[in-house]
Amino acid sequence: FLLSFNKNFGEDWSIQANVGGSISDMRSDVLDTRGPIADGSETFAGEPVGLTNFFAVQNLSVPHLKVMQRGWHEQTQSLYASADIGYKSTYYLTLTGRNDWPSQLAGPNSKNSSFFYPSVGLSVLLDQIIPGVNRNFLQMWKVRGSWASVGTAFQRYIANPRYEWNESTGTWSILTQYPMYDLKPERTNSFELGMNFRFFNDFTFDATYYRADTKNQTFDPSLPVNKYSKIYIQTGCVRNHGMEFALSYNHTWGDFTWDTGVTYSFNRNKIVDLADNAINPETGEAIPNEILDMGGLGSTRFLLKKGGSMGDIYSTIDLRRDSNGMIYVDETQAIQTSAIQDKEQYIKLGNVMPKGNLAWSNTLRWKNLSMSFMFSARFGGQVFSRTQAMLDYFGVSEASGDARQQGFVEINNGDRVDPQMWYSTIAGGTAVPQYYTYSATNVRLQEMNITYVIPRKWLHNVCDVKVSLIGRNLLMLYNKAPFDPESVASTSNYYQGIDYFMMPSLRS
């Protein structure tokens, strides 16, 4: 439900307010029967069972039949309100508040039953209060600032653990994870400062600076435990800050209009705290502020370090080197890899996040015909391609073909090794990641469309009909990586920028 209020008080004051509530209810129920298909060689009550390629429950192999019932139910009840208060059409104050009662907190043992998220914002139209403003030059100048606190609940069954069915042993688990009762939402506190200009009638410019601190991440630190299968903790603080700029121009000459705009943004993040104040609830001891390995692919790992950034990738392996740091070639002209045992010595490959993003959009209109196109660019960031390593390992890549034709691969400023030896070493196993890490910088024609509006009078004033031809991801103009760095193989935070025989990016 939503109740809205909008009223002016005299000539100076205005208020617009909303009060509302909602219930989000999600349920999943699964009855799962699985097993191999019987092939006619098995018998039941002395009779053969099973029809080849007949996929039905009754055709499953009875000795290997498995039946599983599982599901979950989540509900979030919410109340929220907002108010926009204006004074003399110049000063505006915005207040919001939201309270959520998520089912993840339900239960007699949970200390908290709800989360509250507030925000406040203030904006002022400076062009209305600065005397002598030349309206031919400056049509609008607004400054704004805001602060907000938002959050998300944690996953199911942490505040109220449940016994779990072990399908492999056919038994219920005796103990589950440590029950966490004083749980807090993952909360992001942020503030934003910005200005908006409209000048020379046709130009607009927006600039924004923001900073956001995200705390209370809920995760399993893989602590050694005695009585429980795992322990979750809530700790850490990740700070994001960045700026966004937008410049646009719109002008009409008779029947022709040109609308163009350029946007640029960048974001930096830093791990302010990792597990500085975290306590092992089972022992009461402080958790060592160590490096956390969050996964990855083979020897390419995402590590979290205090002072580092989300998205930092490292290599846990290197080529064996001599005392001068040169690649070691033994008496048989062979090279070897060497695993790095100390996490502090892992080789940093970079960060998968971009240093900046740029976009340029244009729309050209003439009477009922229009054409739009947009170029986009990503600058910086490092990505890893296991696909390229596999192609090198089997000798089917362009690089390995060139090396075979040349007859050698040059290393150490002059030493030459056999191409097969080189690629079977750096590309074998899980590969040596530093030789397959690439810049993610790319520029592309992101979108283009042509549209014609069939006039209403042609259709007896019944309606307008808009006919469009739309193309997306049409042309890669520049790309240093052997795959599309914008392709995503997984929604996991700790698998971004990794290519392992991903589907090629699509043009539509």
C-alpha positions as CSV (number, residue, x, y, z in Angstrom):
1,F,0.0,0.0,0.0
2,L,1.1,3.6,-0.5
3,L,-0.5,6.8,0.8
4,S,0.6,10.0,-0.8
5,F,0.2,13.7,0.3
6,N,1.0,16.8,-1.7
7,K,0.2,20.3,-0.6
8,N,1.4,23.9,-0.8
9,F,1.2,26.1,2.3
10,G,1.0,29.7,1.2
11,E,3.5,30.9,-1.4
12,D,6.6,29.7,0.3
13,W,6.2,26.1,1.6
14,S,5.4,22.9,-0.1
15,I,5.4,19.3,1.1
16,Q,5.1,16.0,-0.7
17,A,5.0,12.9,1.5
18,N,4.5,9.1,1.1
19,V,3.8,6.4,3.7
20,G,3.7,2.8,2.6
21,G,4.2,-0.8,3.4
22,S,4.8,-4.1,1.7
23,I,5.2,-7.8,2.2
24,S,7.6,-9.9,0.1
25,D,6.9,-13.6,0.5
26,M,9.1,-16.2,-1.3
27,R,8.8,-20.0,-1.0
28,S,10.5,-22.9,-2.7
29,D,9.4,-26.5,-2.4
30,V,11.1,-29.4,-4.2
31,L,10.4,-33.1,-4.3
32,D,13.3,-34.7,-6.0
33,T,13.5,-38.3,-7.2
34,R,16.8,-39.2,-9.0
35,G,18.9,-42.1,-10.1
36,P,20.3,-43.8,-13.2
37,I,17.9,-45.1,-15.8
38,A,17.4,-48.9,-15.6
39,D,18.6,-50.6,-18.8
40,G,16.6,-53.8,-18.8
41,S,19.3,-55.9,-17.1
42,E,17.9,-55.5,-13.6
43,T,15.0,-57.5,-12.3
44,F,12.1,-56.7,-9.9
45,A,10.1,-59.6,-8.5
46,G,11.9,-61.9,-10.9
47,E,11.0,-59.8,-14.0
48,P,13.3,-57.5,-16.0
49,V,12.7,-53.8,-15.6
50,G,13.8,-50.7,-17.5
51,L,13.1,-49.4,-21.0
52,T,16.0,-47.9,-22.9
53,N,15.8,-44.1,-23.2
54,F,12.5,-44.0,-21.4
55,F,12.8,-41.1,-18.9
56,A,10.2,-41.5,-16.2
57,V,10.4,-42.0,-12.4
58,Q,9.2,-45.6,-12.6
59,N,12.0,-46.4,-15.0
60,L,14.8,-45.4,-12.5
61,S,17.0,-48.1,-11.2
62,V,15.5,-49.2,-7.9
63,P,18.8,-50.1,-6.1
64,H,20.2,-46.7,-6.8
65,L,17.0,-44.6,-6.3
66,K,17.3,-41.4,-4.2
67,V,14.5,-39.3,-3.0
68,M,15.0,-35.9,-1.5
69,Q,12.6,-33.2,-0.3
70,R,13.9,-29.7,0.4
71,G,12.7,-26.1,0.3
72,W,12.7,-22.8,2.1
73,H,10.4,-19.9,3.0
74,E,11.4,-16.3,3.4
75,Q,9.3,-13.2,4.2
76,T,10.2,-9.6,4.6
77,Q,7.6,-7.1,6.1
78,S,8.4,-3.5,5.5
79,L,7.1,0.0,6.4
80,Y,8.6,3.1,4.8
81,A,8.0,6.8,4.6
82,S,9.5,9.8,2.8
83,A,9.0,13.6,2.8
84,D,10.1,16.3,0.4
85,I,9.9,19.8,2.0
86,G,10.4,22.8,-0.2
87,Y,10.8,26.5,0.7
88,K,10.4,29.3,-1.8
89,S,11.1,26.9,-4.7
90,T,14.8,27.2,-3.7
91,Y,15.5,25.0,-0.7
92,Y,14.5,21.3,-0.6
93,L,14.9,18.9,2.3
94,T,14.3,15.1,1.7
95,L,13.9,12.6,4.5
96,T,13.3,8.9,4.2
97,G,13.0,6.0,6.6
98,R,12.4,2.3,6.1
99,N,12.0,-0.5,8.6
100,D,12.3,-4.2,7.5
101,W,11.3,-7.2,9.5
102,P,13.0,-10.1,7.6
103,S,12.3,-13.7,8.5
104,Q,16.1,-14.4,8.7
105,L,15.9,-12.7,12.2
106,A,12.7,-14.6,13.3
107,G,13.1,-16.9,16.3
108,P,13.3,-16.9,20.0
109,N,17.2,-16.7,20.1
110,S,17.7,-13.7,17.8
111,K,18.5,-10.4,19.7
112,N,17.3,-8.2,16.8
113,S,14.0,-8.4,15.0
114,S,14.2,-5.6,12.5
115,F,16.5,-3.2,10.6
116,F,16.0,0.5,10.2
117,Y,17.4,2.5,7.2
118,P,17.3,6.3,7.2
119,S,18.4,9.0,4.7
120,V,18.5,12.7,4.5
121,G,19.2,15.0,1.6
122,L,19.4,18.8,1.0
123,S,19.5,20.8,-2.2
124,V,19.7,24.5,-2.9
125,L,19.1,26.4,-6.2
126,L,21.9,28.9,-6.0
127,D,20.8,30.7,-9.1
128,Q,17.7,31.8,-7.3
129,I,19.5,33.5,-4.4
130,I,22.6,34.9,-6.1
131,P,21.7,38.4,-7.3
132,G,22.5,39.6,-10.8
133,V,22.6,36.2,-12.5
134,N,22.8,36.5,-16.3
135,R,20.0,34.2,-17.4
136,N,21.4,34.1,-21.0
137,F,24.5,32.4,-19.5
138,L,23.3,30.5,-16.5
139,Q,19.8,29.0,-16.3
140,M,20.2,26.7,-13.3
141,W,22.8,26.0,-10.6
142,K,22.0,23.5,-8.0
143,V,24.2,22.1,-5.2
144,R,23.1,19.0,-3.3
145,G,24.2,16.7,-0.6
146,S,22.8,13.6,1.0
147,W,23.5,10.9,3.5
148,A,22.0,7.4,3.6
149,S,22.2,4.2,5.5
150,V,21.0,1.1,3.6
151,G,21.5,-2.6,4.3
152,T,20.7,-6.2,3.3
153,A,19.9,-9.2,5.4
154,F,22.1,-12.2,5.6
155,Q,21.4,-15.7,4.2
156,R,18.9,-18.1,5.6
157,Y,19.5,-20.4,8.6
158,I,22.3,-18.5,10.3
159,A,20.3,-17.0,13.2
160,N,18.3,-20.2,13.4
161,P,20.4,-23.1,12.2
162,R,18.8,-26.3,11.1
163,Y,19.9,-29.9,10.9
164,E,20.9,-31.0,7.4
165,W,20.4,-34.2,5.5
166,N,23.6,-35.8,4.2
167,E,22.6,-37.5,1.0
168,S,25.8,-39.5,0.7
169,T,25.5,-41.2,4.1
170,G,21.7,-41.1,4.4
171,T,21.8,-39.5,7.8
172,W,20.9,-36.3,9.5
173,S,23.8,-34.1,10.7
174,I,24.3,-34.1,14.4
175,L,25.7,-30.6,14.6
176,T,25.4,-27.7,12.2
177,Q,27.0,-24.2,12.2
178,Y,27.5,-22.2,15.3
179,P,24.2,-20.3,16.1
180,M,24.6,-16.6,15.6
181,Y,22.0,-14.6,17.6
182,D,23.4,-11.0,17.7
183,L,23.3,-10.6,13.9
184,K,23.3,-7.3,12.2
185,P,22.5,-6.4,8.6
186,E,25.3,-5.8,6.1
187,R,25.1,-2.0,6.2
188,T,26.4,0.7,3.8
189,N,26.7,4.2,5.1
190,S,27.2,6.7,2.3
191,F,27.3,10.4,1.5
192,E,27.2,12.2,-1.8
193,L,27.9,15.8,-2.8
194,G,27.1,17.2,-6.3
195,M,26.3,20.1,-8.5
196,N,24.1,20.5,-11.5
197,F,24.4,23.3,-14.1
198,R,22.4,24.4,-17.1
199,F,24.1,27.1,-19.2
200,F,23.9,28.7,-22.6
201,N,20.4,27.2,-22.8
202,D,21.7,24.1,-24.5
203,F,24.3,22.7,-22.2
204,T,24.0,20.8,-18.9
205,F,26.8,19.6,-16.6
206,D,26.5,17.3,-13.6
207,A,29.3,16.4,-11.2
208,T,29.1,14.1,-8.2
209,Y,31.4,12.8,-5.5
210,Y,30.5,9.9,-3.3
211,R,31.9,7.8,-0.5
212,A,30.4,4.6,0.9
213,D,31.5,2.4,3.8
214,T,30.1,-1.2,3.8
215,K,30.4,-3.0,7.1
216,N,29.3,-6.2,8.8
217,Q,29.9,-8.6,5.9
218,T,28.7,-12.1,6.8
219,F,31.1,-14.8,5.8
220,D,32.7,-18.1,6.8
221,P,36.4,-17.5,7.7
222,S,37.1,-21.2,7.7
223,L,38.1,-21.2,11.4
224,P,39.2,-24.4,13.1
225,V,36.2,-25.5,15.2
226,N,35.6,-28.3,17.6
227,K,31.8,-28.8,18.1
228,Y,30.4,-27.2,15.0
229,S,30.7,-27.7,11.2
230,K,31.4,-24.0,10.6
231,I,31.3,-20.5,12.3
232,Y,30.1,-17.4,10.5
233,I,31.4,-14.0,11.6
234,Q,30.3,-10.4,10.8
235,T,33.2,-8.0,10.3
236,G,35.1,-6.0,7.9
237,C,34.8,-2.6,6.3
238,V,35.1,-1.8,2.6
239,R,35.3,1.8,1.4
240,N,34.2,2.9,-2.0
241,H,34.7,6.4,-3.3
242,G,34.5,7.9,-6.7
243,M,33.2,10.6,-9.0
244,E,30.8,10.9,-11.9
245,F,30.7,13.6,-14.6
246,A,28.1,14.2,-17.3
247,L,28.1,16.9,-20.0
248,S,25.3,17.1,-22.5
249,Y,24.2,19.3,-25.4
250,N,20.8,19.6,-27.1
251,H,19.9,22.0,-29.8
252,T,17.3,22.2,-32.6
253,W,17.7,23.9,-36.0
254,G,14.3,23.9,-37.6
255,D,13.3,20.3,-38.1
256,F,16.7,18.9,-37.1
257,T,17.8,18.2,-33.5
258,W,21.1,17.0,-32.2
259,D,21.3,15.5,-28.7
260,T,24.7,14.4,-27.5
261,G,26.3,13.6,-24.1
262,V,29.5,12.3,-22.6
263,T,29.7,10.6,-19.2
264,Y,32.8,9.5,-17.3
265,S,33.0,7.8,-13.9
266,F,35.5,6.1,-11.7
267,N,35.4,4.1,-8.5
268,R,38.1,3.2,-6.0
269,N,37.7,0.7,-3.2
270,K,39.8,-0.1,-0.2
271,I,39.6,-2.7,2.5
272,V,39.7,-0.6,5.7
273,D,39.2,-3.5,8.1
274,L,39.3,-7.2,7.4
275,A,38.8,-9.0,10.7
276,D,40.3,-6.6,13.2
277,N,37.7,-6.8,15.9
278,A,36.3,-10.3,15.1
279,I,36.0,-12.8,18.0
280,N,35.8,-16.5,17.6
281,P,32.5,-17.1,19.4
282,E,33.4,-20.7,20.3
283,T,36.7,-19.8,22.1
284,G,36.3,-16.1,22.8
285,E,39.7,-15.5,21.2
286,A,40.4,-12.8,18.6
287,I,40.6,-13.9,15.0
288,P,44.0,-13.3,13.5
289,N,43.8,-10.5,10.9
290,E,45.1,-12.8,8.1
291,I,44.9,-12.8,4.4
292,L,41.6,-14.3,3.2
293,D,41.7,-16.5,0.1
294,M,38.3,-16.0,-1.5
295,G,38.8,-18.5,-4.3
296,G,39.4,-18.1,-8.0
297,L,40.6,-20.5,-10.7
298,G,43.6,-22.7,-10.2
299,S,46.7,-20.6,-9.4
300,T,44.8,-17.4,-9.9
301,R,43.3,-16.3,-6.6
302,F,41.3,-13.4,-5.2
303,L,42.9,-12.3,-1.9
304,L,41.5,-9.9,0.7
305,K,44.1,-7.9,2.6
306,K,43.8,-5.0,4.9
307,G,44.8,-2.0,2.8
308,G,44.1,-3.8,-0.4
309,S,41.0,-3.7,-2.7
310,M,38.1,-6.0,-3.6
311,G,39.0,-7.6,-6.9
312,D,42.8,-7.9,-6.3
313,I,44.0,-11.0,-8.0
314,Y,47.3,-12.9,-7.3
315,S,49.3,-15.7,-8.7
316,T,50.4,-18.6,-6.4
317,I,53.0,-19.9,-8.8
318,D,56.0,-18.7,-10.7
319,L,58.8,-20.0,-13.0
320,R,61.8,-21.1,-11.0
321,R,64.4,-18.3,-10.9
322,D,68.0,-17.9,-10.1
323,S,69.6,-15.6,-7.5
324,N,69.4,-12.7,-9.9
325,G,65.7,-13.2,-10.5
326,M,66.2,-14.6,-14.0
327,I,64.3,-17.6,-15.3
328,Y,66.4,-20.7,-14.4
329,V,67.2,-23.0,-17.4
330,D,68.9,-26.2,-16.4
331,E,71.5,-28.2,-18.2
332,T,68.8,-29.9,-20.3
333,Q,67.5,-26.5,-21.4
334,A,64.3,-27.2,-19.4
335,I,62.4,-24.6,-17.3
336,Q,60.3,-25.5,-14.3
337,T,57.5,-23.9,-12.2
338,S,57.7,-23.3,-8.5
339,A,54.7,-23.0,-6.1
340,I,54.8,-20.0,-3.7
341,Q,54.1,-21.2,-0.2
342,D,53.9,-17.9,1.7
343,K,50.7,-15.9,0.9
344,E,52.6,-12.7,1.6
345,Q,54.8,-13.5,-1.3
346,Y,52.0,-14.2,-3.8
347,I,52.5,-12.2,-7.0
348,K,49.9,-9.5,-7.5
349,L,48.6,-9.5,-11.0
350,G,46.4,-6.4,-10.6
351,N,42.7,-5.7,-10.0
352,V,39.8,-6.8,-12.1
353,M,37.9,-3.5,-11.6
354,P,38.1,-0.8,-14.2
355,K,40.0,2.4,-13.5
356,G,37.3,4.4,-15.3
357,N,34.3,4.1,-17.7
358,L,33.5,6.5,-20.5
359,A,30.4,6.7,-22.8
360,W,29.5,9.0,-25.7
361,S,25.9,9.0,-26.9
362,N,24.3,10.8,-29.8
363,T,20.8,11.1,-31.1
364,L,20.0,12.8,-34.5
365,R,16.4,13.6,-35.3
366,W,14.9,15.0,-38.5
367,K,11.1,15.2,-38.6
368,N,9.9,11.6,-38.0
369,L,13.3,10.0,-38.6
370,S,15.9,9.5,-35.9
371,M,19.2,7.8,-35.5
372,S,21.1,7.1,-32.2
373,F,24.5,5.6,-31.5
374,M,26.6,5.1,-28.4
375,F,30.3,4.4,-28.0
376,S,31.5,3.0,-24.6
377,A,35.0,2.6,-23.3
378,R,36.5,0.8,-20.2
379,F,39.9,1.8,-19.0
380,G,42.2,-0.4,-17.0
381,G,41.7,-3.5,-14.9
382,Q,43.4,-6.8,-15.3
383,V,41.8,-10.1,-16.5
384,F,43.0,-13.7,-16.8
385,S,42.4,-16.1,-19.7
386,R,42.8,-19.8,-19.0
387,T,41.4,-20.4,-22.5
388,Q,44.4,-18.8,-24.1
389,A,46.7,-20.9,-21.9
390,M,44.9,-24.1,-23.0
391,L,45.2,-23.1,-26.7
392,D,49.0,-22.4,-26.2
393,Y,49.4,-25.7,-24.3
394,F,47.9,-27.7,-27.2
395,G,49.8,-25.6,-29.8
396,V,46.7,-24.4,-31.6
397,S,47.1,-20.6,-30.8
398,E,48.6,-18.0,-33.1
399,A,51.3,-17.3,-30.5
400,S,52.4,-20.9,-30.4
401,G,52.3,-21.1,-34.2
402,D,54.6,-18.1,-34.5
403,A,57.0,-19.5,-31.9
404,R,57.2,-22.8,-33.8
405,Q,57.9,-21.0,-37.1
406,Q,60.6,-19.0,-35.4
407,G,62.0,-22.1,-33.8
408,F,62.5,-20.7,-30.3
409,V,61.1,-18.5,-27.5
410,E,63.5,-15.8,-26.2
411,I,63.7,-15.3,-22.5
412,N,66.2,-13.6,-20.1
413,N,67.2,-11.0,-22.7
414,G,68.8,-13.6,-25.0
415,D,68.4,-17.2,-23.7
416,R,66.4,-19.3,-26.1
417,V,64.2,-22.3,-25.2
418,D,62.2,-24.8,-27.2
419,P,58.6,-23.5,-27.9
420,Q,57.0,-26.8,-26.8
421,M,59.0,-26.7,-23.6
422,W,58.0,-23.1,-23.0
423,Y,54.3,-23.4,-23.6
424,S,53.9,-26.8,-21.9
425,T,55.5,-25.2,-18.8
426,I,53.7,-21.9,-18.6
427,A,50.4,-23.1,-19.9
428,G,50.4,-26.6,-18.3
429,G,48.4,-27.5,-15.2
430,T,46.5,-24.5,-14.1
431,A,48.9,-22.2,-16.0
432,V,51.3,-19.6,-14.7
433,P,48.8,-16.7,-14.5
434,Q,51.2,-13.8,-15.0
435,Y,51.8,-14.9,-18.6
436,Y,48.0,-14.9,-19.3
437,T,46.9,-11.7,-17.6
438,Y,45.8,-8.9,-19.9
439,S,44.6,-5.3,-19.7
440,A,40.8,-5.0,-19.8
441,T,40.9,-1.7,-21.7
442,N,38.4,-1.8,-24.6
443,V,36.4,0.6,-26.8
444,R,33.3,-0.5,-28.7
445,L,30.2,0.7,-30.6
446,Q,27.8,-0.3,-27.9
447,E,24.5,0.5,-29.6
448,M,23.0,1.9,-32.7
449,N,19.4,2.3,-33.8
450,I,17.3,3.9,-36.6
451,T,13.7,4.8,-35.8
452,Y,10.8,6.1,-38.0
453,V,7.5,7.2,-36.5
454,I,4.6,6.6,-38.9
455,P,2.4,9.7,-38.6
456,R,-0.9,9.4,-36.9
457,K,-2.7,11.0,-39.9
458,W,-1.5,8.2,-42.1
459,L,-3.4,5.8,-39.8
460,H,-6.7,7.7,-39.7
461,N,-5.6,9.3,-36.4
462,V,-5.9,6.0,-34.6
463,C,-2.4,5.8,-33.2
464,D,1.3,6.4,-33.8
465,V,3.5,3.5,-34.9
466,K,7.2,3.5,-34.2
467,V,9.4,1.2,-36.2
468,S,13.0,0.6,-35.1
469,L,16.1,-1.3,-36.1
470,I,18.3,-1.8,-33.1
471,G,21.8,-3.2,-32.9
472,R,23.8,-3.8,-29.7
473,N,27.4,-4.6,-29.1
474,L,28.0,-4.1,-32.8
475,L,31.7,-3.5,-33.2
476,M,34.8,-3.9,-31.0
477,L,37.1,-1.0,-32.0
478,Y,40.0,-1.8,-29.5
479,N,40.6,-4.7,-27.2
480,K,43.9,-5.9,-25.7
481,A,42.5,-9.1,-24.1
482,P,41.9,-12.3,-26.1
483,F,38.3,-12.3,-25.0
484,D,35.6,-9.7,-24.2
485,P,36.5,-8.3,-20.8
486,E,32.9,-7.2,-20.2
487,S,31.6,-10.8,-20.5
488,V,30.6,-12.4,-17.1
489,A,31.2,-16.1,-16.5
490,S,29.7,-16.0,-13.0
491,T,27.7,-13.7,-10.6
492,S,30.3,-14.4,-7.9
493,N,32.3,-11.5,-6.7
494,Y,35.4,-13.7,-6.8
495,Y,35.3,-15.0,-10.3
496,Q,35.0,-11.7,-12.3
497,G,37.5,-11.1,-15.0
498,I,38.3,-14.8,-15.5
499,D,37.9,-16.5,-18.8
500,Y,37.7,-20.3,-19.0
501,F,36.1,-21.2,-22.3
502,M,33.3,-18.7,-21.8
503,M,30.6,-18.3,-24.4
504,P,31.7,-15.6,-26.9
505,S,30.1,-12.2,-26.4
506,L,27.0,-11.6,-28.6
507,R,26.1,-9.1,-31.2
508,S,22.4,-8.6,-31.5
